[in-house]
Amino acid sequence: MNLLVLTDFSASAYDALAFAVQLFRAQPAQFHLVHLCNPKDIYGGPDADQTDMELRVLAMMDDLVKKIQAEFPETGHRFEGLCEKQAFLTGVKEQIKDKNINLLVMGQKGAGAREGLSVGSHAYEVATRIKKPLLLIPEGVLFQEAGSLAFSTDYNFHFKKGLLDELAQLQDLSNAHLRIIHPSSSGAGLSAVQQANKDHIASYVKDRFHSFHAVECDSLSEGLQQITKEYPVGLLLFPAKNVDYFEALATSKAAPWQMPVVLLHD
């Protein structure tokens, strides 16, 4: 298992790293800790000694690797730190290709923030433009055993085996109850297409600890709040092709967004 952890050395980025290390505690993994800096950016301003600043960044990465190894010495994980001067999305894509990445890990909001959103600018870019599973962790959220995973879908898409396999892997890691959530503003029944897609999911998870929930609500955030109040949900899972779902969370300050989120791809 290869995980790409994108860091700007913020507290949010470290919380995301620590969460992922513990989530994969039963499956030793290779953690690639990467800091990307746009070549057009100048460390420390125009008057700074660039060589000195770059050495400081490398030292920060070295300290980060030592810190996570010291905090979690018995996981069996391997950690590698890398600093690159490269345009952010280009660098992410190259790291995914070069290192055969299975999962991206980021803090919900690092040093940068996108106006009007509850996520950082880099997290938003990765979530909307990179087709790899993404684990987003809010700052200050500590890992705890997940009693339930909540997978939210409107049943309008037929999910391929790859996405369902990712869902199953996360359930296996958490040893948790999988709750498949259908938020609906009308409470109306499913269309023929929606029912067929629901049946497809049901067939895949039939031998797993799971349940289906129809939640009548005015918004996705409201529906998720209902579920998280009723059940001990540790991870919120979304299909990335449901762009409206991510946008709804990204523009929300509501409670569900203060939970770990995983975006899944076909």
N, C-alpha and C positions, 0 to 999 in steps of 0.2 A: 504494500500500500504506500503510495507516494502522495504526500500532502504538501501543497505550496502555501506557506504562511506569508502573507504580504504585511510588512511592518514599516511603520514610520517612527518606531521606538516610543510611541505614545502608550499611556496606561491602557487605553482601549485595545490596542494591538496586542499588548501582553496578556490581557484578560482572554482574548480570543485564542491565543496560543495555548495558554494554560488549560482552557476548557477543552480544546481539541486533544491535547495530550492525555487528559483524563478520560475523554469519551472513547478513545482508542486504547485504553489501558489493557484490554484483553487481546489486542491484536497489534503486536509490535510493528511500527511503521517508520518510514523514512520521512523526516520533517525537513523540508527545504525552506529556510528562513531567508526571505529576499527583501532587500530595500532597493527600490528603484527611484532614481533621480533623473529628471529630464535634463539632457545635455545642455539645454538652453538656460537652465537655472544656474545661479551662482551661489555656492555655499557661503553663507555669512555676509553676503553683500559684496559690492564691487571692490571694496578696500581690503577684503579678507585675503589671507594667504591661502590659495586654493589647495595647494599640496598639504598644508597643515590641516585644513578643514576635512579633506578627504581621509586623511589618516585618523582624524577624530571619529569620523563615521565608521571606519573599519573597526576602530577600538570599541565603539558602541555595539557593533554587531558581535564582536568577540565576547563582550560582557553579557550580551543577551543570551548567547548560546551557553555560556557558563552558568548563568542564573537559572535557566530552565532545567539544565542538567542537574544542578544542585538541588532544586526544589522537587524534582521527580526522578530520583536516582535509580529506581528499580522497575521502570516501565519496559525496558528492553528496546525503547525507541532509539533511533539514531538522528542526530541533529547536524545540519550543515548550514552555515551562514554565508550569504553572498550579497555584495553591494554592487550595483550596476548603474552607470550613467546612461539611461535609455528612456525614450518616451514611454510613459506608463503602460498603456494598452499594448504597445508593440512588445515591451519587455515581458508582460504577463503571457502573451501568446507564445513567445519564444521559450519561456520557462516551461510552459505546459507541454510543448512539443519535445523539447530537449530532455526533460526529466520524466516524461510519461506520467503526468500528474493525474490522479484520480479525484482529488477534492481540493478546492480552494478554501482558505480560511482567512477571515478578516474581522477586524473590529467594526462594529456598526458605524461608528463615527470616530475618525482619527483626528489628526491635527487640522484637516480641511473640512469644511462643511458646505453643503449646497443649499443656497437660500430657499426656504420654504419646505425643506425636506428634513426628515428625522435621521437621515443617513449622511455619511461623508461623501464628498464628491467622487473619490476613487471607488468606494463601495458601490455607489450608484452606477458608475461606468461598468464595473465588472458584472454587476447583477443584470444589466440590460444589454451588454454587448459581448460577453464571453460565454460560450456554450459549454460550461463545465459546472458540475455541482458546486454550490457555494454555501459555506457555513458562515453566518453573520452573528456576531456576539455583541450585545450591548455592553458598554463599559460598566464594570462593577458587578456583573452577573457571574456568580460562581457556579462551578459544576456541582450538580447533585443528581442522584439517581432519578431517572425519569420513570414515573409510574405509568405515563401514557405518552404516546406520540400522536399529534393531531395532523392529519393530512387533509388539507382543504381543497375541494374541487367542485366545479359546477357541473361535472359530467358531460361537458360539451366536447371534450377531446377524447380520442381513443389513444391510450397510453401504450407505448411500445414496451417490450420486455426489458429494455435497458433501464428505463425509469423505474419500473416496478422492482427490478433487481436492486437498484439503489435504495429504494424504500425498504425492502426486506433486509438489506445489510444494516441499515440504521436501526431497524427494530431488533435485529440480532445483537448488535453492539450494546443496545440499551436494555435488552431483555424486558421490553415494555409492552403494554397493551397498545395496539394500533387502532386509533379512532379515526374513521374516515368521515369527514365533515362536509355536509352540503348546505352552505348558507343560502337562504332564499328569502326575498322580500315579500313574496306573495303567498307562500305556502302552497302553491299550485303543484300538481303532480308532475312527474317527469315526462318529457317527450319520448317518442320511440327511440330516437338517437341517444338521448341521455340514459334511458333504461338499459340499452344495449351496452353502453360504455360502463355503467355501474355493474352490470352482470359480468363484464370482462374483468373488472377489478376483483369482484367477489370470487370469481373462479381462481384467480391467482392467489388470493389470500385465504382460501377456504381452510387450509390446514394450519393457519396461524391464529394467534390470540388477537381477535379483532372485533370491531362492531361498527355499524353504520349509524350516523346521526344526521337527521334533517333538522336544521335550525332556522326557525323563522325570525328574521331580523331586518332592520332597515339598512344595515351596512355590514361589510365584512368585519370591521373592527368590533362592532356590537356583537355579531355572531360568535367571534372568537372569545370575546370577554365572557359570554355565557358559558362556553365550553370550559375555559380555563378556571372559571369560578367553581364549576361543578366537578371537574376532574383534575387530578394532579398532573397536568401536562408539562413535560420537560423540554420538548422540542416542537416547534411549528414547522410543518413541511408544506411546500407549495410547488406545483409544476411551473417551471419558468415560463412556459408558453402562455400561462394565464397572466399576461402583463398587467392587467387591471388589478389583480390581487397585490402584486408587489407595489404598484403605484399607490394603492389604497393604504398600504402599511407605511410606505415611505413618506406619505404626507400626513400621517397620523401621529399624534402624541399619546394615543390611547395605550392602555395597559398591555395588550398583546404584543406590542412592538418592543416592550421591555423584556422579551423572552428570546432565547436563541431561535434563529430561523435558518432553515435549509431550503435553498432553491434547487430543484431537481430538473434534469434535462433528459429528453429522449435520446 
